[in-house]
Amino acid sequence: MNYIGSKYKLSDFINTTIRSVVGNDLSDKVFCDIFAGTGIVGRNFKKSVKKVIANDFEYYSYVLNRNYIGNHKPIPNKEKYIDILNKIEPVEGFVYKNYCLGSGSGRQYFSDYNGKKIDAVRQQIEKWKNYNEISENLYFFLLASLLESADKVANTASVYGAFLKHLKKSAQKELYIEPADFFINDNEHQVFNEDSNQLIKKIEGDILYLDPPYNTRQYGANYHLLNTIALYDNFEPKGKTGLRNYKKSQYCSKRSVKNAFEELIKNASFKYIFLSYNNEGLMSVKEVEEIMSKYGKYDLATIDYQRFRADKEENRNHKANKTEEYLHILEKR
């Protein structure tokens, strides 16, 4: 999934840096990814730590992490259900009526066929759940599979802040549900859908990884349609882009970000804290250092990183092709 702030390409840098500080053997460690997004970092550490705690306030993110992190044992016959979903007949449901051009909504986030197919698949998954025909683990596996597959045929420039006027090539392909397969191991993991600053008061562990929003872009707006598919609730979409109501993050405001960040650090019951940020973030390197240094031994690792460009407006606003990615390090007292 194309995702703002994804750490997929930075995984080696993050992994190597964390191990250089904590030690190479992490088998007895509890690792927390508290702004998990699509869960890339947590997935990588799931293979080597005792336990992963994953959290994100956005529900689509919770679904992905509930599958990729929360699921850790084989699910019987999951391929059978994927096969049924791929053969299901399209229906005119909420997504088609509000986010496809043929319905008269004026919005074109998906082709008419794919919008109807998403509706049919989403309704079937919920029906299985309501009739107790599938387990909770299978429910989130199927839902994660739908989210990722729908994203591949979305008619957007990577984010859902706007749709394209004409169907791009990938959006013309018919939706095919691909399984969101997860890593299997014997360890139990935890996944939350909470405000990070509240959750931090209730959990503890060894390694806390932080990847909060860097700037004023709100994830609730940029990925609103993924939340809509995941929740599949009834609401009145707002404006040209069909937004749903969403809570704005303290980390996306220059006025509130420093206080929110310091509160998180202060309340963290973790020995090692790592913060991913970059040189265009709302907090400067100096501001982050000043806050983290109050609570223990501070260090910094950096790497040049290819910019994520979501759309043409993004390209106009930023002339540089690369950003400098920071990994701030704190060994807490």
C-alpha positions in Angstrom: 0.0 0.0 0.0 1.3 3.5 -0.9 1.3 5.2 2.4 2.5 8.6 3.6 5.3 8.1 6.1 5.6 4.4 5.4 8.9 3.0 6.8 9.1 0.1 4.3 12.2 1.4 2.6 13.7 2.5 6.0 13.2 -0.9 7.6 16.9 -1.9 7.5 18.0 1.5 8.9 15.5 1.3 11.8 16.3 -2.4 12.5 20.1 -1.9 12.4 20.0 1.2 14.6 17.7 -0.3 17.2 19.8 -3.4 17.5 23.0 -1.4 17.8 21.5 0.3 20.8 19.5 -2.5 22.5 21.5 -5.5 21.4 21.1 -8.0 18.6 19.1 -10.6 20.6 15.6 -9.2 21.1 13.9 -12.5 21.9 13.1 -11.5 25.5 12.0 -7.9 24.5 8.5 -6.3 24.3 8.4 -4.0 21.3 5.7 -1.3 21.0 4.8 0.5 17.7 2.4 3.1 19.0 1.7 5.0 15.8 1.6 1.8 13.7 0.1 2.9 10.4 0.2 -0.1 8.1 2.3 -2.0 10.6 5.5 -2.4 8.6 7.8 -1.8 11.5 5.9 -4.0 13.9 5.7 -6.8 11.3 9.5 -6.8 11.0 10.1 -7.0 14.7 7.3 -9.6 15.2 9.8 -12.2 13.9 12.4 -11.5 16.6 10.8 -10.2 19.8 8.8 -11.8 22.6 5.8 -9.6 22.0 4.6 -6.7 19.8 2.2 -4.1 21.0 0.7 -2.2 18.0 -1.6 0.8 18.1 -3.2 3.4 15.8 -6.1 5.7 16.2 -7.3 5.2 12.7 -9.6 2.1 12.4 -8.3 1.0 9.0 -4.9 0.8 10.6 -6.2 -1.2 13.5 -7.7 -3.7 11.0 -4.4 -4.1 9.2 -2.4 -4.5 12.5 -5.0 -6.7 14.0 -4.4 -9.1 11.1 -0.6 -8.7 10.5 0.4 -8.4 14.2 -2.6 -9.9 16.2 -2.9 -13.0 14.0 0.0 -15.3 14.7 -1.5 -18.8 14.4 -2.7 -20.6 11.2 -6.4 -19.9 10.2 -8.1 -23.0 8.8 -9.7 -22.7 5.3 -9.0 -19.0 4.9 -8.2 -19.5 1.2 -11.8 -21.0 0.8 -13.3 -17.7 2.0 -11.0 -15.6 -0.2 -12.2 -17.7 -3.2 -15.9 -17.2 -2.3 -15.3 -13.4 -2.0 -13.7 -13.3 -5.4 -16.6 -15.1 -7.0 -19.3 -13.0 -5.4 -21.7 -10.9 -7.5 -21.4 -7.1 -7.2 -24.2 -5.1 -5.5 -25.1 -1.5 -5.2 -24.2 -0.5 -1.6 -22.8 2.4 0.3 -19.5 2.7 -1.5 -21.0 2.6 -5.0 -23.8 5.0 -4.1 -21.4 7.6 -2.6 -18.0 7.1 -4.2 -18.6 6.0 -7.8 -19.6 8.1 -10.8 -22.4 5.9 -12.1 -24.5 6.4 -9.0 -24.7 10.2 -9.6 -22.6 11.1 -6.6 -20.1 13.1 -8.7 -17.3 11.2 -7.0 -15.0 8.6 -8.8 -12.8 7.0 -6.2 -13.5 3.6 -7.8 -14.9 2.3 -11.1 -18.6 1.5 -10.9 -17.8 -2.2 -11.0 -15.2 -2.1 -8.3 -17.4 0.0 -6.0 -20.2 -2.5 -6.3 -17.7 -5.4 -5.8 -16.3 -3.7 -2.6 -19.9 -3.4 -1.3 -20.7 -7.1 -2.0 -17.5 -8.3 -0.4 -17.8 -6.0 2.6 -21.4 -7.0 3.2 -20.6 -10.8 2.9 -17.7 -10.5 5.5 -20.0 -8.7 7.9 -22.8 -11.3 7.4 -20.4 -14.2 8.2 -19.4 -12.3 11.3 -22.9 -11.6 12.5 -24.0 -15.2 12.0 -20.8 -16.5 13.8 -19.7 -18.3 10.7 -16.1 -17.0 11.0 -13.8 -16.4 13.9 -12.6 -12.9 14.9 -9.1 -13.8 13.5 -10.6 -14.8 10.2 -12.8 -11.6 10.2 -9.8 -9.3 10.4 -7.8 -11.4 7.9 -10.6 -11.0 5.3 -11.1 -7.3 6.1 -7.4 -6.5 5.8 -7.3 -8.5 2.5 -10.2 -6.3 1.2 -8.7 -3.0 2.3 -5.3 -3.7 0.6 -6.9 -5.1 -2.5 -9.4 -2.1 -2.8 -6.5 0.3 -2.4 -4.8 -1.2 -5.4 -7.7 -0.3 -7.7 -8.5 3.1 -6.1 -8.7 6.0 -8.6 -6.5 8.3 -6.6 -2.9 9.7 -6.6 -2.1 7.5 -3.6 -4.1 9.3 -0.9 -7.9 9.8 -0.7 -7.9 13.5 -0.2 -9.1 13.7 -3.8 -10.1 11.5 -6.7 -8.9 11.7 -10.3 -11.2 13.0 -13.1 -10.6 10.0 -15.3 -10.0 6.4 -14.4 -6.3 5.7 -14.3 -5.1 2.4 -15.7 -4.8 0.5 -12.4 -8.3 1.7 -11.4 -9.8 0.1 -14.6 -8.7 -3.4 -13.4 -11.3 -5.5 -11.7 -11.0 -5.9 -8.0 -9.4 -9.2 -7.0 -9.1 -10.0 -3.3 -5.5 -11.1 -2.5 -4.9 -12.7 0.9 -3.2 -10.5 3.5 -1.0 -13.3 4.8 0.7 -12.8 8.1 3.8 -14.2 9.9 3.1 -17.2 12.1 4.8 -17.7 15.5 4.0 -18.9 19.0 4.0 -15.5 20.6 0.9 -13.6 21.7 0.7 -9.9 20.6 -1.6 -7.0 21.4 -3.3 -4.6 19.1 -5.1 -1.4 20.1 -7.2 1.3 18.5 -6.6 4.2 20.9 -5.2 7.6 21.4 -1.5 7.0 21.8 -1.1 9.6 24.6 -3.8 7.7 26.6 -2.6 4.2 25.8 1.0 5.0 26.9 -0.2 5.2 30.5 -1.6 1.7 30.4 1.3 -0.3 28.8 4.9 -1.1 29.4 7.8 -2.8 27.7 11.4 -2.6 26.6 11.4 -0.8 23.2 9.0 2.0 22.2 9.1 3.0 18.6 7.4 6.3 17.7 6.4 7.3 14.1 3.8 10.1 14.6 2.6 12.4 11.9 5.3 14.9 10.9 3.2 17.7 9.5 -0.3 19.2 9.2 -1.6 16.4 6.9 -4.4 14.6 8.8 -4.4 10.8 8.2 -8.2 10.7 9.0 -8.7 12.9 5.9 -6.1 11.4 3.7 -7.4 7.8 4.2 -11.0 8.5 5.0 -12.3 6.0 2.5 -10.3 3.1 3.9 -11.9 3.9 7.3 -15.3 3.9 5.6 -14.8 0.5 4.0 -13.4 -0.9 7.3 -16.2 0.5 9.5 -18.9 0.2 6.8 -21.2 2.5 8.8 -24.0 4.9 7.8 -23.2 8.6 7.6 -23.7 11.5 5.3 -20.4 12.0 3.2 -19.4 15.7 3.2 -18.4 17.9 0.3 -16.8 17.1 -3.0 -14.5 14.4 -1.6 -17.1 12.7 0.6 -15.3 13.1 3.9 -16.5 11.5 7.1 -16.0 13.2 10.5 -12.6 12.5 12.0 -10.6 13.5 15.0 -7.6 15.8 14.4 -4.3 14.8 15.8 -2.3 16.9 18.2 0.8 15.8 16.3 -0.4 17.7 13.2 -0.5 21.1 14.9 2.5 23.3 15.5 0.7 24.7 18.5 0.1 21.3 20.3 2.8 18.9 19.0 5.6 19.7 21.5 3.3 19.3 24.6 1.8 16.1 23.2 5.2 14.7 22.4 6.7 15.5 25.8 3.6 14.1 27.6 4.1 10.8 25.7 7.8 10.6 26.6 7.2 11.4 30.2 4.5 8.7 30.6 6.4 6.0 28.7 7.3 3.0 30.8 10.0 1.8 28.3 13.8 1.8 28.7 14.5 2.5 25.0 12.6 5.0 22.9 13.2 5.6 19.2 11.5 8.4 17.3 11.3 8.5 13.5 11.0 12.1 12.2 12.4 14.1 9.3 13.9 17.6 8.5 10.5 18.9 7.4 8.7 18.0 10.6 6.7 20.4 12.8 9.4 19.9 15.5 13.0 20.8 14.8 15.9 18.4 15.7 16.8 20.8 18.5 13.3 20.8 20.0 13.1 17.0 19.9 16.6 16.8 21.5 15.6 19.3 24.3 12.5 17.3 25.2 14.0 13.8 25.1 17.2 14.8 26.9 15.2 15.7 30.0 14.4 12.1 30.5 17.7 10.3 29.9 20.6 9.8 27.5 19.9 11.1 24.0 21.5 10.3 20.6 20.6 10.7 16.9 21.0 8.6 13.8 20.3 10.1 10.3 19.8 8.8 6.7 18.9 10.5 3.4 15.5 9.3 2.1 13.6 9.5 -1.2 10.6 11.7 -0.7 7.1 10.2 -0.8 5.1 12.2 -3.4 1.4 11.8 -3.2 0.2 14.1 -5.9 1.1 17.0 -8.2 0.4 19.6 -5.5 2.9 17.8 -3.2 5.5 18.0 -6.0 4.9 21.7 -6.4 5.1 22.5 -2.7 8.4 20.6 -2.2 11.3 21.1 -4.6 13.7 18.7 -3.0 13.7 15.0 -4.1 15.1 13.8 -0.8 14.5 14.4 2.9 16.8 13.7 5.8 15.2 11.1 8.0 16.0 11.1 11.7 15.9 8.4 14.3 16.1 10.1 17.6 17.2 7.7 20.4 16.5 7.9 24.1 17.7 5.5 26.9 15.3 6.6 29.6 16.4 7.0 33.2 
